[in-house]
Amino acid sequence: MKRLSLLLVMIFMVCLSWAAINENYTFTATTGTYTPITGTNAGISSDDAISAAFPIGFTFGYGDFSYSEVKISTNGWVGLGTSQTSYNYSNNLASTSYQPVVAPLWDDLSMASGTVTYEMTGTAPNRIFTIQYANAKWNYSGTVGFNFQVQLYETGKIRFIYGSNPGPPTNPYGTISASIGINMSPGGSGWYYSVDPTSGTASTTTETNAINAFPAEGTVYEFNPVVAQPNDLAATAISGSTTPSVGISATYTVTIRNRGSNPQTTYQVKLVDGNNNELSSVAGTEIQPAQTLSFQIPWTPTVAGPMTLIGKVVLAGDQNATNDQTAPLSIAVQPAGVQQIIIGDGTETMRIPMDFYWKNSLSETIYMSDELGFVQQLC
């Protein structure tokens, strides 16, 4: 009986552990042509800096998640989404904090005498977002400049492309010890690919974090998305007001990605609470393999108080049930007649429009009625 129980537990844990990075991506080392871009300057021509969030131009599906923005570090890595706030040069692909990142050359670099540019090219559904490091000094006080690019494909593919090799890096004030690879949530062993340029291979459990030679010109490292099942829709993100009011309709956006090889036309996108009670739903529209679509779901709260919302996709015959729901969105429903207004995205820490740090303040801010989200009638 004990052996049977143990076997059942092991089977259960395997079922819960459906995905790891090698079930989302494969790795290939190849060669190609490095073609410089002009693009838009990211504004981080300095040492130890991280950029503002820049739009990719399309929704980039990455495993069971979707991202529409990136933040670029001068230290040779790009953060997917907006969660990263530091330029970090620790080159730790196994980190559970610095993820998800794509890192063509993660080390203590400097762009003080170089430029980082980005551009989006192509047409849907085959657009490409390219980020280019030009004249990157490795390490930060080195004298040799290196050129390399990151390419994010609308199909989910990732490419690192390396330009001319001007010679060995210089390290008068430190060591040269870079990492090359990608990682994804939740981070840690099994959730990263670490490239070993010497062998042209990549490991998901052992990090090569002491790279001291720039890849040969024309080297290309590709991470190609794996099609897990023919029929597999994933609910990757949910967003919307975290302070809706009782009796007033609020709209929530649920992002769906087709991770299967078959197009899908008949499915439902739902809004559920933390107990899986359906709150609202809409019918899905045709979605092609590797395509990402966003659906607007209206919902009118009836009870005030804290709760969680979850986006859910329902497809008959879905062959991977582990990605059918988004991460929960915590909200606080306001009582009827109470409306909370959030200026910006709710994460800003600026002291404007009132700043009393210097014991004085002079500011004028006008918010239009459509920015507030409701119309106040005056008697």
N, C-alpha and C positions, 0 to 999 in steps of 0.2 A: 504493500500500500504506500509506504514512504517513497519507494522508487517511482511509483506511478505518479504521486503528487509532485515529486521533483521534476519528472519529465513534463508534466502539464505546465508547471511554472516556467520551465525553460522554453517550451513552445510558445507560451503566452508572451514572454519577454522578447522572443524573436519576432513575433507578430507586431509588438509595439515598436521594435527597432527596424522599421522597414527601410528607412533611408540613412545613408551616409553619403559623403561627398562623391565617392566613386559610383554610387547609384544615381547620381545627378549629372556627373561629368566624367569624361574620359580625357586622358592627356596624350598629346602627340608632339614630338619635337621634329621640326621640318625646316625648310629654308624658303626664303622668298625675297622680295625686293623692298627695301626701306624707301618710302616715298615721302619726303617732307611735306607738311601742310602749312598753310598760312594761318587760317583760323582766327579765333578770338583770344586775346591775351587774358589769361586767368588772373593776372594782377598779383602774382606771388613771386616776383623776381627778387628774392631775398633768401636769407638763411633761416631755417626752422620756422616755417609758416604753413598754415592750412588755409585753403581758399574758402570763400563763401560757397553756398550750395548753387550749383549750376544745373539747369535742366538738360537731360539727355536728349530730349526731342521725341522720345517714344517711351513706352513702358518696357523696361528690361526685366524679363523673367529670369530669376536666378534660384534654381532649386524650387522650393515651394513658396518663394517670396517674389515680390515685384518691386522695382525701384524706378523712379522717374527723375531722380536727381543724384548728383555725386558731389563729393568734397575731395579736393586734391591736396596732398601733402607734398612739400618740397623734398621730402625724404624718400621719394620713389614709390609711393603707394597711393591708391585711390580708394576712398571709402564709398561704398554704395549706400545711398540714402543720406540722411543728415545727422546721424547720431554721433559721429566723431567730432570732437572739439579740440583735439590736440594734434600737433604735427608729428608725434611719436617717432623716434628713430631706433626703437629697440629691436626691430626686425624679428618679431615673434609671431610667426604664422599660427602657432599652436595656442595663441591667446584666446581666452574666452571673453575678453573685453574689447580688443581691437578686431572686430569682425562685424559685418562682412567687408573684407578688403581684397583688392586685386593689386599685386605688388610686383612690378617688373624689375625693380632693383631697390629693395628696402634696406636702407642703411643711413648713416649720417651724411647725407648729401647737402649740397648748397646750390641754389638757383640764383645767387646774388649777381652772377655775371651771365646768367642764362635766361631763358623764357619758358613758360609753360603755356601752351595754347590748346584749344579744343575746337572741334567742328563736327557737325552732323551732315552726312552725305547720303545720297541714294533716295529711293522712294519706298513707301510701305508696300509690302511687309518686309523689305530687305534693306532697311536703313542701317547705317554704321556710325557710331559715335567714337571719334578718335581723340585721344589725349596725347600730346607730344611734349616730351622733355628735351630741350635743346641746350647744349653746352652745360650739362649738369656736372658739377665738380664732385669728385669722389676720392677722398672724403671731403668734408666741408671746406678744408683749407688746401685742397689739392690744386694742381696746376693744369691737369688734363681734363678736357670737357668731353662728355659722352652724350649721345643722342639715342633716344628710344621712344617707343609708342605703346599705348594700350588701345585696343579696339574692342568696343562692345557692340555686338551684332544684335539686331532686333530679333533674330532667331534664337538668341541665348548664347551664341558662341563668344568666346573671349580669346583675343590674340595679343601676344607680346611680340613686338618686332624691334630688332636692334640694328642701329646704324653702324657707320664706320667705326672701327676700333683704332683709336689714335695712339694706343700704347698702354702700358700698365698704369693702374691708378696710383696716386701718390698719397702717402700717409705720414707726413712729418709730425703730426700731433696725435696720432691714434692708430688704431688698427683698421684694416679693411675686412669687414665681415658681414656681407649682405645675405639676404634671403630673397628668393624669387618664387612666386607662387600665388595661390588664392586660398581664401578660407571662407566659411559660411557659418551661419548660426546653427547650433549653439556654441561652436568653437571647440577647441580641444582635439585630442587624438581622434582620427577618423573623419574629421571635418575640415581638413586642409589638404592641399596638394603642395608639396615642397619639391622644387626642381633641383636636381643635381646636374649642373651644366657639363660636368666631366663625362658622365655616363649617358646624358640625354634622357634620363628617366625621372620620374617623380614619385614620391612616397606620400602616403596618407597617415603614416604613424611615426616617421623619423624625419625631423627637420634638418635640412642642410642650411645652416645659418652662419657659415664662415666662408662664403664665396668671396674670392679675392681677385678674380679675373673677369673682365667684361666678355660677354658672349661674342663669338665671331660675327662679323658683319653679315647681315642677311639671315641670322638665326631667327626662327619663329617658333614660339611655344604656343600651342593651341589647346584650349580646353573646350571640348565639344559636348553639348548637352546630350544626355541619354534619354531616349524615348522609353519610358518605363513599361507602359502597357498600351495596347491599341485604344482602350477607352478609359481615359483618366482626366477628369476635370478637377482643378485645384482652386480652392478659395484662398487667395494669397494676402488680401488686405481689406481692412474696413476703416472708414474715416467718416467724420461728421461731428455735429455739435456734442460736446460733453455736458452741456447744461440746457437741455431742452425743457420746455414748460408744459405742464398739464393742459391739454385741450388745444395745443398749437402744433400743427404738423411740422415735423423735422425730416430732412432728407439725409439718408446715409448712403455712402458710396461703397459698394463691395466689388472688389477686383477679382476676376476669374481668369485663370490661365488654362489653356488646353495642353496638358502634358502628354497626351496620347498621340497616336499616329492617325487616328480617324477624326474627320470633322464631326462636329456635333450640332444638332439643331433643336433637339427636344430635351430641355432640362429646366429646372427652376432655381432661381437665386433667392435665398430667404434671409430674413433678419430674425434671429432667435435670441432669447434671453439665456442667462447662465444655467437655467434648468431645461434648456432645449425646447421651451415653449415658443411656437411660431408667433411672431408679432406682425410680420408683413412679408409679401413675396412678389416677385415679378417673373414673367416668363423669359427664359434666355433666348438669345438670337444666335444665328449661325456663327460658329467659332471654328476657325481652321487650326490644324496642328501648330503648336508653338505660338499661337496668337494669344494676346491678352486683351480682355474687354472689361470695361467698368460699367456697373449698373447702378442706377439711382433708385433707391427704395424709400418711399415716404412712410412715415410712422407717426402716429399721434399718441403720446403718452397719456395714460389715464390715472396713474398713481404717482405721487411725489416720493422721492427718496433715492438712495444709491442703488445701482444695478449694473449689470454688464450686458453688453450687446455683442453678438457674434454673427459674422457673415457665414452663410452656408450654401453650398451648391449641391443639388440633388439630381443625379443622372442615373437612370435605370441601367444597370449593368456596369456601373463604375467599378474598375478592377483594383482601385487603390483607395480605400476608405480613410486612410490616415491623413490625407490632405484636403478633406472636404470642408473643413471649418477654418476660419481665420483665428488668429489670437484674439482674446477678448478685449473689448473697448470699455473701460470703466466710465460710467456717466453718473451724474447726479441730477435727477429730474426735479425741476423747480415747481413749487406750488402754482396753481392757476393764478394769473395776474402778475406773476413775478418773472422777469426776463433778465437774464444775465448777459451782458455784452462783453465780448472778448475782442480787444483791438489787436490786429495782427494774427499770429498763429498761437498766441497764448504762452509762448516760451521766451519772449523778449524780457530782458532785465534792465532796459534803459530807464532813466529817471524822468524822461520827458513824458507828459507835458509839465510836471511839477518837479522841480529840482531844488531842494533846500540844503544841499551839501555845503554850499558856500553862503548859507544863511540868507539867500535871496533867490528869486526866480522871476523870470519874465518870459512868458510863452503864451501863444494863442493857437488853439487847435480847433478845427471845425470838422465835425463828422456829419456827413449827409445821411438822410433817412434810409437810403438804400444800403448804406454801410452798416447801419445798426440792425437791419434785418426786420424791423417792424415800424409801423407808423403810429405815432402818438397823437391822438386827437385832443386838441385844446378846447375847453369849454368857454 
